[in-house]
Amino acid sequence: MQNDSDVERWLDSLDPATTPARDGARMRRIAAARQNMADAEQELRDAVAEARAAGDTWSMIGIALGTTRQAAFQRFGKHVGE
């Protein structure tokens, strides 16, 4: 997966003489949104791990996620060492 610096290098490498004029703002917005999603996913994994460490059940976590106990465990169980 490319990171934000890859996107920035690509945008900076575009030669206006050979590339039709483009505003890089849309590409930067996409890259920022992707990073925000990755950050939010990490925050969610951390929150689930903290809830499990505090003794919350997979059923409770599933309710908070709007899913089933099984789905919550399947998605996050490996991240909390279960």
Long-range contacts (C-beta under 8 A, 24 or more apart in sequence): 4-31, 4-32, 4-35, 7-31, 45-76, 45-79, 48-72, 48-76, 48-79, 48-80, 49-76, 49-79, 49-80, 52-80, 52-82, 53-80
